[in-house]
Every structure is written in C-alpha cells, then in structure tokens.
Amino acid sequence: MLDLLGNLKRTHYCGELRAKDEGRDAIVMGWVHRRTGLVQVVFNKERQAAAHAKAEQVRSEFVVAVEGKIVKRQKANPELASGEIELVAMKLHTLNNAKTPPFAIEEEINAAEETRLRFRYLDLRRPKPHRNLALRHKIILEMRKVMDELGFIEVETPMLTRSTPEGARDYLFKQILMISGFDKYFQIVRCFRDEDLRADRQPEFTQLDLEMSFPRQEDIFHVIETVMVRACGVAGIKVAAPFPHMLYMDVIRKYGSDKPDLRFGMELHEVRSCFPEEAKQKLQMEGNVFALAAPGAAGYSRKQLDDLTEKAKALKARGAYFVKVTPEGLTSTVEKMIGAENVKKLAEACGAKPGDLVVAVSAKEQIKGTEAAALIAGQLRLQLGEALNLIDKSQWKFLWITGFPLFEWSETDKTWVSAQHPFTGIVDEDLEKLESAPWEVRSKGYDLVLNGYELGSGSIRIHRQDIQERLFKALGLSEEQLRRRFGFFLEALTYGTPPHGGIALGVDRIAMLLSGEKSIREVIAFAKTTAAQDLMADSPSEVDPGQLDELGLAVKPEVKKAAE
C-alpha cells in the first residue's frame, strides 16, 4: 500500500539544504536519486525501525517524502552542494513506486537518442536538461526585458490565414503592423518549417521576431546586438558590440560559406592563375579554383589525402589538388601537370609555411549564382579546422553579412527566382537592373552569424507599391496571381506605408550554442527526430475516420513515382 501525501508540506528543496540548516526539522520530497538537488538521507535501524524497513523496499526513481532532522556529516562530501549535512529520517512516505527505467537517470548517459526521445519524460529528469531549459527560460526572459526597455510592444500575429508563397505569411502580418502605425513590434513565436531537418533544425521552432518603422539598417543591428550581448551575459559569456560586417560575395570568397566560423583562420584564396591553360583543359576546369593552407597538415598520409579528395568530389568538385610544404621543399600531386614554378606560386598565393598542406579545388562555375569551388573549399576548411584542432571553442565570433543577391537561378524552373522572401528591399542603385539583369540585383537583406551558425535573417522591406509590383512581375507572377495571393497586402500598401524593416532570430539555436550543446533537441523539452517524429507520443499517427468525416476531409494514398 502506497502512502498518501495527506497534510505533508515540503519545507525545503533537496538542493537547498546547507550547513546553516543544522538542527532544523525538515520535510523533503522527490525521487530516489536527484532532481532539483541531492541530499543524503540516513535511516537508523535501531531508532527508527519502521522508516528503515520502508527504506529497504524503495528503489531508484521511487517518489518519496522524508521527515527528519538535519545534522552535520562526520565527513563532508565536497562533490555535493549539500555535502556538509545529511537528513536523519524519522518517517518515510512512499508516494509512488517506479519500474526499472530503460536507462540510468544520470548526468551523462550512453543511451541512444532514439531511446531518450521515446522516454523523454525520464530523459528530462536528468540535471543537464533541467539546466538547459532553465537557461533557455532566462535567455527568453532577457530578450523580453530588452525589447521592453527599447520601446517594443509584443503583438501575436495569426497562424491561421490564407496560403502565400515562400512562407510569406510570416512577413505579411509583421509589415501590416507597421502599416497600422505600430512603431516597434516583437513577438517570441512558435513557427513551423517544411525544410530538411538536421541537428540545428526542428519542424516546430521558436523565433524572436521584430519589426521597426523608419529604421536604418544600423538601427536594427543595434537592437539585435543589445539583445545578443544581454543573452550571452545570462549564460556567463562576455561579448562586445558592435559586431563586424562583411559583404556576401566577400565572405563567400574568403571563407566559402555564408555562415563562416571566424574562430580560426585558414582563409581561401583564388588560384586559377596558377593553372596553365593546358592543365585546365586536362583537369576539365570550368570555373574558378580556390585553395587554402592547412597549418600542420603537411604530414597527411596518402589515405588522408584520398579522403579529402573523396569529400570534395562528393560535394561535386572536379578535383582536389595538394601541395605539401616541408623544410626540404615542396611536393605536389599536380606538379607534373602545372610545373614546379606554378606549384611554388600556388603555395605562395595561400601564404603557406613549412608544415602546411595546400588544398585546392575546382568545380563548375556556379551553384545558385555562387562560385561552387569556393563553397566546396569552405566545407573542406571546416573539416580540416576541426580535425587539426584549430577552432578556439572559448571564442564567440559574431558577424553581420549584407549585400545578398536578390535572385538565384533555379535549375528546376530554368529561371531566376527570389533568393529570400519576396518583400525584401532592393538596393536603390540596382533597381534599374530588376528586369534587365536580375542576377546583378542586390537585396537589403542581412544575416547574423555566430561561430558558423546562422542565428537569424532580416531585411529592410519594400514599402512602395510600385516597386513591390515590379518585383512580383519579375518573379513571373501574373495580375491574377498577385490579386489572389497578395491582394489584401497590395491594397494595404496604397494607404501610406512607412519605410520599415526587421529580423527574426532562432531562439532554439541561440539556446543550443549558449548552453554548449550541438543539437537543438537538447534545449527543446519535447523534441522530434530528423524525420519529424515524436517518438514519445508515437506521432504522427493515423487519424480516426470519424474525425476526418466530421471535418469533411479525405486522405489519399501516397502515389509513388516510377523509377526513371
């Protein structure tokens, strides 16, 4: 028979008891092991036989209440916050028993993530998830404080509304609030995505979303820098603003990524001139060639070089070429092709020093309007930076990226499509190219990056109806499509829309980085797998036919396409 709680009232949390509490009576409650803290409970068989007998029956994860007196330990345990005292039990109440859990409820566990997600309610009992979720709470609370201090008001925008392309729903209502005369708006909002999932993506996620009227780009930057400095401070991390800026094309050519990790160097260099025309033809080089010098990697084995080559080819590179820089001289896999003098030029172009390995890659001219060789070299840079232990994990390197292309080429549609959402502002001097040379048009968009992760994206928006209509037409939308999809919004633009802009930051990703985790599933209470499954609730699941009938819905069987 299990004891009931009755009139028992908890006097202390287990983790609160300290030496100053010696001599006090206490009632503590919790699981057999630890939750909000750990306190040692002593059962004396001679003095409290009944409590001792009950204690022999309880096991790990039983829920209990203990009445007793706090005494000083004869030998303190420095590993516990409550290690100077213990609780001598007078009575033990078993509030609930428990089956043996599928894994030990400890700080660090070896259980597979699938098992942890299936038994999430047990996984969350561990101290680390409690710390992570508590930090997430403090980060969000600090964000709200900053927004309030800076004069923003929180307004919830609707989730249920008409369908619009490119996820435009998220932007329309923010902009309409500015049209409505709200000067500064924000919300911390639950969002949904249908993109491919990975360690730093979930099908449902949380954003800090804000919009301002009459802003300059630097005004929005200042707000977000204030938010991030304060959020980092909550996690005990000191960072300084303002954050540095780089143009999109510069960051691609220098780091091979639009979310570069600046905690280490190994910058890229354009080295096409080191390859003579004859060599380019033999190597089937169609586009540019980018190279980097990996410090201390000159000792890489043939197998390690082959692995790098395979990685590059998996990323659609034409090839990967190497130069080892040693005190004895240079050796290269392409010396016969380009000659010793060009090998020397290649090493010098990368600033290579003795002990370095020069890695060069070539590829087709572009991927979505961006030099493919730079993107591939950027992936190799990250792999080598990790493998060579070049990344200083104690640093926090923010970067603003601006000057993004407004359009990108779609191989599927064989046309230029919007690279961002279709309300992104256009750099004024590029407006004349909108119809004639869309590939040259730059947007007023911007991204914030931290340690190789994109934290958020935003832009100064289009506020003039004529420019908005021009952009829609450049995207190939007909008058009928415009009216049907955006009629209410285009109508709103005719009533004196102010210049406005905003940004959305990924709260989950921020919490992941500041808590030192590598997956956002570690900072989300009830996370889903990369297949968007909730293993604990066995969801998604089949819907009862009666529910479908009530809503007038029918589910069609999946039609699989025949193999080409």
C-alpha positions as CSV (number, residue, x, y, z in Angstrom):
1,M,0.0,0.0,0.0
2,L,1.4,3.4,-1.0
3,D,1.3,6.3,1.5
4,L,-0.7,9.4,0.5
5,L,0.7,12.9,0.7
6,G,-2.1,14.0,3.1
7,N,-1.2,17.1,5.0
8,L,2.5,16.8,4.5
9,K,4.1,20.1,3.3
10,R,7.5,20.3,1.8
11,T,9.7,22.6,3.9
12,H,12.9,22.5,1.7
13,Y,14.1,21.5,-1.7
14,C,16.7,18.8,-1.5
15,G,19.3,21.0,-3.2
16,E,18.8,23.9,-0.8
17,L,19.9,22.3,2.5
18,R,23.2,23.6,3.8
19,A,25.3,23.6,7.0
20,K,23.3,26.7,8.2
21,D,20.3,24.4,8.5
22,E,21.9,22.1,11.0
23,G,19.5,21.2,13.8
24,R,16.3,22.1,11.9
25,D,13.4,19.7,11.2
26,A,12.8,19.2,7.5
27,I,10.4,17.5,5.1
28,V,11.8,16.9,1.7
29,M,10.2,15.2,-1.3
30,G,11.4,13.9,-4.6
31,W,12.7,10.9,-6.5
32,V,15.2,8.4,-5.1
33,H,18.3,9.9,-6.7
34,R,18.3,13.6,-7.8
35,R,16.2,16.3,-9.3
36,T,16.4,19.9,-8.0
37,G,19.4,18.7,-6.0
38,L,20.7,15.8,-3.9
39,V,20.7,15.3,-0.2
40,Q,21.8,12.3,1.7
41,V,19.2,10.6,3.9
42,V,20.2,8.3,6.7
43,F,17.9,5.6,8.1
44,N,18.8,4.3,11.6
45,K,17.5,0.8,12.1
46,E,17.7,0.9,15.9
47,R,16.0,4.3,16.4
48,Q,13.5,4.4,13.5
49,A,12.8,0.8,12.7
50,A,9.6,1.5,10.6
51,A,11.3,4.1,8.4
52,H,14.3,1.8,8.0
53,A,12.1,-1.1,6.9
54,K,10.4,1.0,4.3
55,A,13.7,2.3,3.0
56,E,14.8,-1.2,2.3
57,Q,11.8,-1.6,-0.1
58,V,12.4,1.6,-2.2
59,R,14.4,1.6,-5.4
60,S,15.7,4.2,-7.9
61,E,13.1,6.6,-9.2
62,F,10.5,5.8,-6.4
63,V,8.8,9.0,-5.3
64,V,9.1,9.6,-1.6
65,A,8.7,12.1,1.2
66,V,11.1,12.1,4.2
67,E,10.5,13.7,7.6
68,G,13.7,14.2,9.6
69,K,16.3,16.3,11.3
70,I,19.3,18.0,9.6
71,V,22.6,17.0,11.1
72,K,26.2,17.7,10.3
73,R,28.1,15.0,8.4
74,Q,31.1,13.4,10.1
75,K,32.9,13.6,6.8
76,A,31.8,16.2,4.3
77,N,31.3,15.3,0.6
78,P,32.8,18.2,-1.4
79,E,31.2,17.0,-4.6
80,L,27.7,17.9,-3.3
81,A,26.3,21.3,-2.6
82,S,24.6,19.8,0.4
83,G,27.7,17.7,1.3
84,E,28.2,19.2,4.7
85,I,24.9,17.9,6.1
86,E,22.6,14.9,6.0
87,L,19.0,14.3,6.9
88,V,18.4,11.7,9.6
89,A,15.0,10.2,8.7
90,M,12.2,9.9,11.3
91,K,9.5,8.9,8.8
92,L,9.5,7.7,5.2
93,H,6.4,8.1,3.0
94,T,6.4,6.2,-0.3
95,L,4.3,8.4,-2.6
96,N,4.7,6.3,-5.8
97,N,6.8,3.4,-7.0
98,A,8.5,3.0,-10.3
99,K,9.5,0.4,-12.8
100,T,13.2,0.0,-13.6
101,P,13.9,2.7,-16.2
102,P,15.3,1.8,-19.6
103,F,18.5,3.8,-18.8
104,A,20.1,5.2,-15.7
105,I,18.9,8.7,-14.8
106,E,22.3,10.4,-14.6
107,E,24.1,13.5,-15.7
108,E,25.8,11.8,-18.7
109,I,24.2,8.7,-20.3
110,N,25.1,6.3,-23.1
111,A,21.5,5.6,-24.2
112,A,20.7,6.0,-27.9
113,E,19.0,9.3,-28.7
114,E,16.0,7.3,-30.1
115,T,15.6,5.7,-26.6
116,R,16.0,9.0,-24.9
117,L,13.3,10.6,-27.1
118,R,10.9,7.7,-26.7
119,F,11.2,8.0,-22.9
120,R,11.6,11.8,-22.9
121,Y,9.9,12.2,-19.5
122,L,12.7,10.1,-18.0
123,D,15.4,11.8,-20.0
124,L,14.2,15.2,-18.8
125,R,14.7,14.1,-15.2
126,R,18.5,14.4,-15.7
127,P,20.2,17.5,-14.3
128,K,21.6,18.6,-17.7
129,P,18.2,19.1,-19.5
130,H,16.9,21.0,-16.4
131,R,19.9,23.3,-16.7
132,N,19.4,23.7,-20.4
133,L,15.7,24.5,-20.1
134,A,16.4,26.9,-17.2
135,L,19.0,28.8,-19.3
136,R,16.6,28.9,-22.3
137,H,14.0,30.4,-20.0
138,K,16.4,33.1,-18.8
139,I,17.5,33.9,-22.3
140,I,13.9,34.4,-23.4
141,L,13.1,36.4,-20.3
142,E,16.2,38.7,-21.0
143,M,15.1,39.1,-24.6
144,R,11.7,40.3,-23.5
145,K,13.3,42.7,-21.0
146,V,15.5,44.2,-23.7
147,M,12.6,44.6,-26.1
148,D,10.5,46.3,-23.5
149,E,13.4,48.6,-22.5
150,L,13.9,49.6,-26.2
151,G,10.2,50.5,-26.6
152,F,8.9,47.5,-28.5
153,I,5.5,46.0,-27.7
154,E,4.6,42.3,-28.1
155,V,1.9,41.5,-30.5
156,E,0.9,38.0,-31.5
157,T,0.2,37.5,-35.3
158,P,-2.1,34.8,-36.5
159,M,-1.1,31.3,-37.6
160,L,-4.3,30.5,-39.4
161,T,-4.6,32.6,-42.6
162,R,-4.5,32.2,-46.4
163,S,-1.7,30.4,-48.1
164,T,1.1,32.6,-49.6
165,P,4.2,31.5,-51.5
166,E,7.7,31.4,-50.0
167,G,6.4,31.3,-46.4
168,A,5.2,34.9,-46.9
169,R,2.6,34.6,-44.1
170,D,5.3,35.2,-41.6
171,Y,6.2,38.6,-43.2
172,L,2.9,40.0,-44.3
173,F,1.5,40.5,-40.8
174,K,4.7,42.0,-39.4
175,Q,4.6,44.5,-42.2
176,I,0.9,45.2,-41.8
177,L,1.5,46.1,-38.2
178,M,3.9,48.8,-39.4
179,I,1.3,50.0,-41.9
180,S,-1.1,50.1,-38.9
181,G,1.1,52.7,-37.2
182,F,2.9,50.5,-34.6
183,D,6.4,51.9,-34.3
184,K,8.2,48.8,-32.9
185,Y,6.7,45.3,-32.6
186,F,8.1,42.0,-31.4
187,Q,6.9,38.5,-30.6
188,I,8.5,35.3,-29.3
189,V,6.6,33.0,-31.6
190,R,6.3,29.3,-32.4
191,C,7.0,28.6,-36.1
192,F,6.9,25.7,-38.5
193,R,9.1,24.6,-41.3
194,D,9.0,22.1,-44.1
195,E,12.7,22.2,-44.9
196,D,15.0,19.2,-44.5
197,L,15.7,18.7,-40.8
198,R,19.1,18.3,-39.1
199,A,20.8,18.8,-35.7
200,D,20.1,22.5,-35.7
201,R,16.6,22.4,-37.2
202,Q,13.2,21.2,-35.9
203,P,9.8,21.1,-37.7
204,E,8.5,23.4,-35.0
205,F,10.8,26.1,-33.5
206,T,10.8,29.4,-31.7
207,Q,11.9,32.8,-33.0
208,L,12.4,36.3,-31.7
209,D,10.6,38.3,-34.4
210,L,10.7,42.1,-34.6
211,E,9.9,44.9,-37.0
212,M,10.5,48.6,-36.8
213,S,9.2,51.7,-38.7
214,F,11.5,54.2,-40.2
215,P,14.7,52.2,-39.4
216,R,18.1,52.5,-40.9
217,Q,19.9,49.1,-41.2
218,E,22.2,50.0,-38.4
219,D,19.2,50.7,-36.1
220,I,18.1,47.1,-36.4
221,F,21.7,45.9,-35.9
222,H,21.9,47.9,-32.7
223,V,18.8,46.4,-31.3
224,I,19.9,42.8,-32.1
225,E,23.4,43.4,-30.8
226,T,21.9,44.7,-27.5
227,V,19.8,41.5,-27.4
228,M,22.7,39.2,-28.0
229,V,25.1,40.9,-25.6
230,R,22.5,40.6,-22.9
231,A,21.5,37.0,-23.8
232,C,25.2,36.0,-23.7
233,G,25.6,37.7,-20.4
234,V,22.8,35.5,-18.9
235,A,24.9,32.4,-19.9
236,G,28.0,34.0,-18.3
237,I,29.6,34.8,-21.7
238,K,31.0,38.3,-22.3
239,V,30.8,39.7,-25.8
240,A,31.2,43.2,-27.1
241,A,29.3,45.2,-29.7
242,P,29.3,46.4,-32.4
243,F,29.7,43.2,-34.4
244,P,31.8,43.2,-37.6
245,H,30.2,43.4,-41.1
246,M,31.1,41.7,-44.4
247,L,29.6,41.6,-47.8
248,Y,28.1,38.3,-49.0
249,M,30.4,37.9,-52.0
250,D,33.5,38.8,-49.9
251,V,32.6,36.3,-47.2
252,I,32.0,33.5,-49.8
253,R,35.3,34.1,-51.5
254,K,37.2,34.4,-48.2
255,Y,35.5,31.6,-46.2
256,G,33.5,29.6,-48.7
257,S,30.3,29.9,-46.6
258,D,27.5,32.4,-45.9
259,K,27.7,31.4,-42.2
260,P,31.5,31.4,-41.6
261,D,33.2,30.2,-38.4
262,L,35.6,33.0,-37.6
263,R,37.2,31.3,-34.6
264,F,40.1,30.2,-36.9
265,G,41.8,31.4,-40.0
266,M,42.6,29.2,-43.0
267,E,41.1,31.7,-45.4
268,L,40.5,30.9,-49.1
269,H,42.5,32.2,-52.0
270,E,41.6,32.4,-55.7
271,V,44.4,30.5,-57.5
272,R,43.1,29.8,-61.0
273,S,46.1,31.7,-62.5
274,C,48.4,29.0,-61.0
275,F,47.0,26.5,-63.5
276,P,48.1,26.9,-67.1
277,E,45.5,26.6,-69.9
278,E,46.7,23.2,-71.0
279,A,46.4,21.9,-67.4
280,K,42.9,23.4,-67.1
281,Q,41.8,21.5,-70.2
282,K,43.3,18.2,-68.9
283,L,41.7,18.7,-65.5
284,Q,38.4,19.8,-67.0
285,M,38.4,23.0,-65.0
286,E,35.3,25.0,-66.0
287,G,35.2,27.6,-63.3
288,N,37.4,29.2,-60.6
289,V,39.9,27.4,-58.4
290,F,40.1,28.1,-54.6
291,A,42.8,27.0,-52.2
292,L,43.7,27.2,-48.5
293,A,46.7,26.4,-46.4
294,A,46.0,23.9,-43.6
295,P,48.6,24.5,-40.8
296,G,50.5,21.4,-39.6
297,A,48.8,19.1,-42.2
298,A,51.9,18.5,-44.4
299,G,52.3,15.1,-42.7
300,Y,48.9,13.9,-44.0
301,S,49.1,10.4,-45.4
302,R,48.0,9.3,-48.8
303,K,44.8,7.9,-47.3
304,Q,44.0,11.2,-45.6
305,L,44.5,13.0,-48.9
306,D,42.4,10.5,-50.7
307,D,39.6,11.0,-48.1
308,L,39.8,14.8,-48.7
309,T,39.5,14.2,-52.4
310,E,36.5,11.9,-52.0
311,K,34.9,14.5,-49.7
312,A,35.5,17.2,-52.4
313,K,34.1,15.0,-55.2
314,A,31.0,14.2,-53.1
315,L,30.4,17.9,-53.0
316,K,30.6,18.0,-56.8
317,A,34.2,19.2,-57.2
318,R,36.0,18.5,-60.4
319,G,39.0,17.5,-58.4
320,A,41.2,18.3,-55.3
321,Y,44.9,19.1,-55.6
322,F,47.6,19.2,-52.9
323,V,50.9,20.8,-52.1
324,K,52.9,19.7,-49.1
325,V,55.2,22.4,-47.7
326,T,58.2,20.9,-45.8
327,P,61.5,22.3,-44.7
328,E,63.1,20.3,-47.5
329,G,60.8,21.8,-50.2
330,L,57.5,21.4,-52.0
331,T,55.9,18.2,-53.2
332,S,52.6,18.3,-55.1
333,T,50.1,15.9,-56.7
334,V,49.8,18.2,-59.7
335,E,53.5,19.2,-60.2
336,K,53.7,17.2,-63.5
337,M,50.6,18.9,-64.7
338,I,51.4,22.6,-63.8
339,G,55.1,22.6,-63.3
340,A,57.4,23.4,-60.3
341,E,57.1,27.1,-60.7
342,N,53.3,27.1,-60.6
343,V,53.4,24.8,-57.5
344,K,55.6,27.4,-55.9
345,K,53.1,30.2,-56.9
346,L,50.2,28.1,-55.5
347,A,51.9,27.8,-52.1
348,E,52.8,31.5,-52.1
349,A,49.3,32.6,-53.0
350,C,48.0,30.8,-49.9
351,G,50.7,32.1,-47.6
352,A,51.7,28.6,-46.9
353,K,54.5,27.9,-44.4
354,P,56.7,24.8,-43.7
355,G,54.4,22.2,-42.2
356,D,51.3,23.4,-44.1
357,L,49.2,21.5,-46.6
358,V,47.8,23.5,-49.5
359,V,44.4,22.2,-50.6
360,A,43.0,23.5,-53.9
361,V,39.6,22.5,-55.5
362,S,37.9,23.3,-58.8
363,A,34.3,22.9,-59.8
364,K,31.6,24.1,-62.2
365,E,31.3,27.8,-62.5
366,Q,28.4,28.4,-60.1
367,I,25.8,26.9,-57.8
368,K,22.7,29.1,-57.5
369,G,24.8,32.1,-58.6
370,T,27.6,31.4,-56.2
371,E,31.1,30.1,-57.1
372,A,30.9,26.4,-56.4
373,A,34.7,25.9,-55.9
374,A,34.6,28.4,-53.0
375,L,31.7,26.6,-51.3
376,I,33.4,23.3,-51.6
377,A,36.7,24.7,-50.3
378,G,34.7,26.2,-47.4
379,Q,33.4,22.7,-46.5
380,L,37.0,21.3,-46.5
381,R,38.1,24.3,-44.4
382,L,35.6,23.4,-41.7
383,Q,36.5,19.7,-41.8
384,L,40.2,20.5,-41.6
385,G,39.7,23.1,-38.9
386,E,38.0,20.5,-36.7
387,A,40.4,17.7,-37.5
388,L,43.5,19.9,-36.8
389,N,42.0,21.3,-33.6
390,L,42.3,24.9,-34.9
391,I,39.0,26.1,-33.5
392,D,39.2,28.0,-30.3
393,K,36.0,26.9,-28.5
394,S,36.3,29.7,-25.9
395,Q,35.7,32.4,-28.6
396,W,32.3,33.9,-29.6
397,K,32.6,35.4,-33.1
398,F,29.6,37.3,-34.4
399,L,29.3,38.6,-37.9
400,W,26.7,40.6,-39.9
401,I,26.5,39.6,-43.6
402,T,25.0,42.1,-46.1
403,G,24.7,42.6,-49.8
404,F,23.0,39.3,-50.7
405,P,21.8,38.6,-54.2
406,L,18.1,39.3,-54.6
407,F,17.7,36.4,-57.1
408,E,19.1,32.9,-57.6
409,W,18.9,30.6,-60.6
410,S,16.6,27.7,-60.3
411,E,17.7,24.6,-62.3
412,T,14.2,23.2,-61.9
413,D,12.3,26.1,-63.3
414,K,15.1,27.4,-65.6
415,T,14.6,30.9,-64.4
416,W,15.7,33.4,-61.8
417,V,13.7,33.1,-58.5
418,S,13.6,35.0,-55.3
419,A,16.6,34.1,-53.1
420,Q,14.8,35.4,-50.0
421,H,11.2,36.2,-49.3
422,P,9.6,38.4,-52.0
423,F,9.2,41.5,-49.7
424,T,13.0,42.1,-49.3
425,G,14.1,45.6,-50.2
426,I,16.3,46.3,-53.2
427,V,19.5,48.3,-53.1
428,D,18.4,51.6,-54.7
429,E,21.1,51.8,-57.4
430,D,20.2,48.3,-58.6
431,L,16.5,49.0,-59.2
432,E,17.2,49.8,-62.9
433,K,18.5,46.2,-63.3
434,L,15.5,44.5,-61.9
435,E,14.0,43.5,-65.3
436,S,17.2,43.6,-67.4
437,A,19.8,41.9,-65.2
438,P,18.2,40.4,-62.2
439,W,21.4,38.4,-61.4
440,E,23.2,41.6,-60.6
441,V,20.5,43.0,-58.2
442,R,21.4,43.1,-54.5
443,S,19.0,43.0,-51.7
444,K,18.7,44.9,-48.5
445,G,18.8,41.7,-46.6
446,Y,21.2,40.7,-43.8
447,D,22.1,37.7,-41.7
448,L,23.6,37.4,-38.2
449,V,26.1,34.6,-37.8
450,L,27.8,33.2,-34.7
451,N,30.6,30.6,-34.7
452,G,29.5,29.1,-38.0
453,Y,25.7,29.1,-37.3
454,E,23.1,31.4,-38.8
455,L,21.2,33.0,-35.9
456,G,18.7,34.9,-38.0
457,S,17.8,36.7,-41.1
458,G,16.1,40.0,-41.9
459,S,15.8,42.9,-44.3
460,I,14.7,46.4,-44.9
461,R,11.3,45.7,-46.6
462,I,9.8,47.1,-49.8
463,H,7.3,49.8,-48.7
464,R,6.3,51.2,-52.1
465,Q,3.5,49.5,-54.0
466,D,5.1,50.2,-57.5
467,I,8.4,48.5,-56.5
468,Q,6.6,45.6,-54.9
469,E,4.5,45.0,-58.1
470,R,7.7,45.2,-60.2
471,L,9.4,42.5,-58.1
472,F,6.3,40.3,-58.3
473,K,6.2,40.6,-62.1
474,A,10.0,39.9,-62.3
475,L,9.2,36.7,-60.5
476,G,6.7,35.8,-63.2
477,L,3.5,36.3,-61.2
478,S,0.5,37.4,-63.2
479,E,-2.0,40.1,-62.3
480,E,-4.5,37.3,-61.3
481,Q,-1.9,35.6,-59.1
482,L,-1.0,38.9,-57.5
483,R,-4.6,39.7,-56.8
484,R,-5.4,36.2,-55.5
485,R,-2.3,35.7,-53.3
486,F,-1.5,39.2,-52.2
487,G,-4.5,41.4,-52.9
488,F,-5.2,42.5,-49.4
489,F,-1.5,43.3,-48.8
490,L,-1.0,45.2,-52.0
491,E,-4.1,47.2,-51.1
492,A,-2.7,48.0,-47.7
493,L,0.5,49.3,-49.4
494,T,-1.6,52.0,-51.0
495,Y,-2.5,53.7,-47.7
496,G,0.7,55.4,-46.7
497,T,3.2,52.6,-45.8
498,P,6.2,53.8,-43.9
499,P,9.7,52.5,-44.6
500,H,10.2,49.5,-42.3
501,G,12.4,46.5,-41.6
502,G,13.0,43.7,-39.2
503,I,14.6,40.4,-38.4
504,A,13.9,37.0,-36.8
505,L,16.4,35.2,-34.6
506,G,16.2,31.4,-33.9
507,V,15.8,31.1,-30.1
508,D,16.4,27.4,-30.1
509,R,19.7,27.8,-31.9
510,I,20.8,30.6,-29.6
511,A,20.0,28.5,-26.5
512,M,21.8,25.5,-28.1
513,L,25.0,27.5,-28.6
514,L,25.0,29.3,-25.3
515,S,24.4,26.0,-23.4
516,G,27.3,24.4,-25.2
517,E,25.2,21.8,-26.9
518,K,25.5,20.5,-30.5
519,S,21.8,19.8,-31.2
520,I,18.8,22.0,-30.6
521,R,17.0,18.8,-29.4
522,E,18.9,19.3,-26.2
523,V,17.2,22.6,-25.5
524,I,13.7,21.7,-26.5
525,A,11.6,20.0,-23.9
526,F,9.7,17.6,-26.3
527,A,11.9,17.4,-29.4
528,K,11.3,15.5,-32.6
529,T,13.6,13.3,-34.7
530,T,15.1,14.4,-38.0
531,A,12.1,12.5,-39.6
532,A,9.8,14.9,-37.7
533,Q,8.5,12.1,-35.4
534,D,7.5,12.4,-31.8
535,L,8.6,9.0,-30.5
536,M,7.2,9.5,-27.1
537,A,3.7,10.3,-28.3
538,D,4.0,8.0,-31.3
539,S,3.2,10.9,-33.6
540,P,2.3,11.5,-36.4
541,S,-0.3,8.8,-36.2
542,E,-3.4,7.7,-38.2
543,V,-6.5,9.9,-37.8
544,D,-9.7,8.3,-36.8
545,P,-12.1,8.1,-39.8
546,G,-14.8,9.7,-37.8
547,Q,-12.7,12.8,-37.2
548,L,-12.0,13.1,-40.9
549,D,-15.7,12.7,-41.7
550,E,-16.6,15.4,-39.2
551,L,-14.2,17.8,-40.9
552,G,-15.1,16.7,-44.4
553,L,-11.6,15.6,-45.2
554,A,-10.3,12.6,-47.2
555,V,-6.8,11.1,-47.1
556,K,-5.5,10.0,-50.5
557,P,-3.0,7.1,-50.6
558,E,0.6,8.0,-51.4
559,V,1.4,7.6,-55.1
560,K,5.0,6.6,-55.7
561,K,6.6,7.8,-58.9
562,A,8.0,5.1,-61.1
563,A,11.8,5.0,-61.3
564,E,13.2,6.8,-64.3
